[in-house]
Amino acid sequence: MKNKLIDMGMHGSDSNSGHISGHGIEADFSWDGKSDLKITITDKPAFISCGTIIGNIHDIVHECHGI
């Protein structure tokens, strides 16, 4: 999943928790290494809807066989 985020232009922590950013979006995340991934969007451009961000996150998780 981290490689997919990098391909999308996001960058951040290599650990299982930290901060990621890219395209004006800022987020904090934590992952238990198994199945619990928590993402908190801390900032985003006004022209990007929350629904778009949630949809993109869902797509990434699905592509990585997480759902």
Secondary structure, 3 states (H helix, E strand, C coil): CHHHHHHCCCEECCCCEEEEEECCEEEEEEECCCCCEEEEEEECCCCCCHHHHHHHHHHHHHHCCCC
